[in-house]
Amino acid sequence: MPLFFGLMKKPYSLVIGLVTALLGALAATWLNLPLPWMIGALLATAIAKMAGSPSASHKVFRNGGQWVIGASLGLYFTPEMLRVIAANLPFIVAGCLFALSLGVLGANILRSWAGTDFRTAWFASAIGGASEMTTLAERHHARPDLVASAHSLRMLMVVVTIPFTFQALGIHGNDVPAPSSVLAFDATGMLVLIVLTSAMGLFFQRFHLPNPWVLGPLLVTALLTGSGIELTSMPVELTNVGQLLIGWSLGDKFGPDFFRRAPRYLGVVAVANTLNIVLAFGFGFLLSLMSGIPFATLVLGTSPGGIAEMAITAKVLMLGAPVVTSFHVIRMVFVLLVTAPIYQWWVRRGHAAE
């Protein structure tokens, strides 16, 4: 019932938001931009919001977009692909440690250059989910508004910068399509898939597990695919809708006062994010020399982006979506588990003021 009232509270704003996102996606498609359905929707929504548009989104649309991405990515996790991921587990662990080092570097940059207190700088710089890091910030008496703003800007920069860089460098992949993509669409199979994946998403949400509408559906479809059970194909049109919904929800985080609230702080966040992206390219190159995994796949896997955004980038650009997804899922769990304990240890050592 609260969800229904939330959707009906400002239907006019939701319609404006959806139309804005759709027009942005169509314009980006016409301009031949990379990932047009996500990037076009994101940029159009963010620009409109910062210009004062009354447009709005809602978490139900974000959840729907994440469901599409999670369910479609799980279709890649064949037994052969699972063996590839297991063989590359040491490099995935290296990616986790790299993400942790980026968080340490970013926290020190924010503390030194922006004059931010350590607790806020630490949770704003950790390469984890925005909602999870904001919750941890509140729990440890940091500034949740600054933490949320930093993660919103990080996502915007990563989602836009890396695909455009790949396009400029002529980087593209040649992945074999997901096994289910060669199947005909099956309405009954899709209905079964929707029921099973949605039930797991609700389970993850009920027990406050991270990224419930990506990881829940991903887990179900990966288990089915890994067991050789193929229910249906995932239509390209549905994947495009998922991208649009994610881009819309990301752009909706920006408002007229976003850059006016703490301009110096956000400027330093932008500098730290730029450095992180550059380092991800460098680390991806070094890791590719040692692992044999394609350079572009490792850039996406080690970049400071989110699971859904980087995974869909890999899927659309055919750059090793299962490997990229594995990097980010394991990294997210790792960062979520160690961020608060490391902060508490740092405080006990007397390096950060409470």
N, C-alpha and C positions, 0 to 999 in steps of 0.2 A: 504493500500500500504506500509506504513512503516513496518508493521508486516511482509509482504512478503519479503521485502529486508533484514529485520533482520534475517529471517530464512535462506535466501540464501547467506548471507554474508560469513558464515563459515560453509558450509555444512559438510566439512571433520571433523571439530571439533565436530559438533553435532552427527555425526555418531559414532565417537570414544566415545563420552560421553554416548550415548545410549547403545553401545555394552558393555562398562565398567560397567554400571549400571545393565544391564541384566545378565552379567556373575557373578557379585556380588550377585544378587538375586538368581540365580541358585545355586551358591556355598553355600549360606546361607540355602537354602532349603535342599540341600544334607547333610549339617552339622546339620540339625534339629534345627536351631536357631529360637528364637521367632521373629515373624513378619518378615520372611525372605525377602519378596519382598520389604519392605521399608528399614529395617536395612541393608540388604545385599547391596542394591543399594547405600544407603547413605555411608556406610563405604568404599566400593570399589571406589566410586567416590571421596570421600574426600582424601583417601590415594593416589589415582592416581594424583589428582590435587596437593597435597602437594609434590609429587615426581616430579612434573614438566610436567605432561601430558598435551597435548594441547586440551584435551576434554573440551566441553562446553555444557551448557544447554540453554534454552530460556524460557521466561516467559509464552509463549503459552503452553509449556508442563507442567509447574507448574500449570497453570490455568486448564488444562485438568485433571490433577490428583486431584485437589481440587474439580472440578465439579463432578467427580466420587464419591468422599467421601461425598460431600454435598447431592447429589441426593440419594445415597444409605442410608445415615443416616436418611433422612426424612421419609423413609419407615417404620421406627420404631414408629413414632409418632401417634399411634392409640388413639382413645378417652380414652381408659383405661389408657394408658401410660401418656397422658396429665393430667389426674386426679392424677396420682402418682406424677408427677413433681410438680403440684400445691400444693399437700399436703406437699411436702418437700421444698417448697420455703424458709422458714426460714433458713434452712441449706445451701441452695444455697447462700443466703445473707451472711451467716457466712463465706462461702468460698470466697466471694468478699472481705470482710474485712480482711481475712487471706492473700489474695493475695496483698492487699495494705500494710499490715504489712511486708510482705517479701520484697516489694520494698523499704520501709523505712530502713529496716535492711541492705539490700544490698547496698543502697546508702551510708550509714554510714561506712560500711566496705570498700567500694572503696575509699571513701574520706579519711579515716584514714590510711589504709594500703597501698593503691596504690598512694596516693598523688594526686588523681584526683580532678579537680574542681567540686563543688557541682552540677552544672547544668548537666554536663556530667554524673556524678555518678547517679543522679536521673533518667534521662531518660534511662540510660543503665541498671538500676536495676528494673524499673517498669515492672510488669508481664503483658505486653501487646504485641500486634503484632509488629514484628521487623520493618516493613515498616512504621507503624504509629508512633512508638516511634522515629525512625530516622528522620521522617518529623518534629515531635515536637522538636527534638533536634536542627535541622537546624533553626527552627523558633525562638528558644530562644538562639541562638548563642552558642550552645554546640558543642562538637566534634562529628559530625555524623559518622565518620569512626570508632571511638572507641565505639559508641553506637551500630552500626550495628555489629561490631565484637563481642561485649558482647552477643547480642541476638543470633547470629549464634552459639556461643559456648554453650549458655544455651540450645538451641534446640537440639544440638548434644548430650549433656550430658543427658538430660531428656529422649530423644527418645531411647537412648541406655541403660541407667542405669535401668530404671524402668522395661521394659520387661525382661531383664536378671535377675533382682532381683526376679521378680515374678516366673520365671522359676526355679531359684535356690531354692526358698521357696515352690515350688510345688503349687503355687496359680493359679487357673483357674476358669472359670465361667461355668454356665449351663443355660445361657439365652435361652429363646424360640426364634427361628429364627424370623426375620421380617415377617409379614404376607405375603408380596409379594413373599417371597422366596419359598412358597409352590405353587405359580402359575407357569404355564408354561411361558416360554419366549414368548413374543408377539412383533413381529417386528413393527407392527403399533403402539402399545402402547408405545414402546420404542421411536419411532420417535416423537410421540406427547410429551412424557416426555422430550426428548432432546430439542425440540423447545421451550416448556414452560419454562424449567429451564434455558436454555441459554439466553432467552429473559430477564429473571429476573437477571441473572448474568451480562448481558450487562447494564441493568438499574442501578444496584448497582455500576458498574464500572463507568458509565457515571456521576453519582452524587458523586463519590469519597467516597462511603460508605466502611467501613472496610471489609476485607476478602470477596470481592464480589463474588468470584467463589466457596466459601463454603456456605456463608449465603444466597445468592440468590437462588441457586438450593435447598438448605435445606428448605427454606421458602416455595417454591412451592410444593415440595413433602410432606412436613409436613402438609400443608393445604389440599392437596388432600387425604392423608392417614387419617387425622383426620376427613375428611368428608365422609370416607368410599369408596373413589374412588381408585381402584387398577388397574393401567394400564398394568403393566408387572412386571416380576421379574428382579432382578439385577444379572446377571451372575457372578459367583465367579471369572471367568477369567478377567472380566472387573474390578472388585475390585482389583485384583492383579496388573493389569496395573496401576490403580490409585495409589496404594502404591509405585510401581516402579518409577512413574513419580515424586511423592513427595520426595522420597528418593534421586533421581537423583538431583532434584533442591536444596535440602538441602546440599548435598555433594558438589555441584558446588560452594558454597560460600567460600570454603576453597582453598587457593592457596599456592605456595611455601613459600611466605613470611608471611603467616597468623600469626604464632606464633613468628616470628622475629620482627614484627612491634612494639609490646609493650609487651615484655615477662612478665615483672613484673605485669603489668596491667591485662593481661589475666590470669596469675597465681592466682591473687587475685579474679578475676571473677570466676575461677574454684572452689576456696575455698568457695565463697559465694553461688555458685550453689549447691555444695555438701551439704552445711548446709541447703539450701532451700529444697532439696530433702528429707533429713533426717527429717526436720520439717514437710514436707507434710505427711510422713508416720505417725509421731506422731499425727498430727492434724487429719488425716484421722481416726486413731484409736479412738481418743476421740469422734469425731463426730459420728462414727459408734455406740458407746455405747449409745449416746443420740437419734440417729435417727432410728436405726435399718437397715439402708442402709448397704450393705456389705462393709467391710473394704477395699477391693481391688478397688471397684468402687469409693469410696471416695478418695483413694490415687490418682487415675487417675483424678478425678474431681477437686482436690485441688492442683495438681502438677503444677509447673511453666512451663508447656508446652503450645503448640499451640492447637487451636481447632482441625484442621485436624489431627494432629499427635496423640493427645490423644484420639480423638474420634475413629479413625481407630484402635488404640490399643485396646480400649474397645470392638469394634465390632469384631475384629479377635479373641480376647481372651474370648469373650462372657461374658463381665463384666459390663453390664448395659450401653450400648452405649447411649440410649436416656438421661439418667440421667447425664452421663459424659458430653455429648454435651451441655445439659442445663447449667450445672455448668460453662463451658468454654465460652459459648456464652454470658451469663449474666455477667460473670466476665470481659470479653473483653470489652463489652460496658461500664461497670462501670469504669474500669481502664482508658479507653480512655477519658471518660468524666471528671474524677477527677484529672488526672495526671498533666495537665498544671495549673489548678486553685490552686492545693495544692502547686505546685512549686512557683507560684506567691505570694501566701500567706506567704510561708516560707521566701521568699526574703523580702517582706514588713516587716516582723517581725525582719529582720536584722540577720537572722541565716545563710544566704548564701550570698556570695559576688557576685555582678553582674559583 
